[in-house]
């Protein structure tokens, strides 16, 4: 998974586009981490 994300809205949009039930928790964390490097 490689997303170009700049805002929290982009994160939410990405999670909405992908079916959250099918996404691994690690993938969701990774997506959020790309938007906010402070989040680990």
BELWOWO-V974241 format. One record per pair of residues at least 4 apart in sequence whose C-alpha atoms are under 8 Angstrom apart, sorted by the first residue. I is the first residue (numbers start at 1). J is the second residue. Records with the same first field share a line. If there is no record, write none. Layout:
I->J / J
//
This chain:
1->27
3->31
4->34
5->10 / 11 / 31 / 34 / 35
6->10 / 34 / 35
7->11 / 35
8->12 / 32 / 35
9->13
10->14
11->15 / 31 / 32 / 35
12->16
13->17
14->18
15->19 / 20 / 28
16->20
18->22 / 23
19->23
23->27 / 28
24->28
25->29
26->30
27->31
28->32
29->33 / 40
30->34
31->35
32->36 / 39
33->37 / 38 / 39 / 40
//
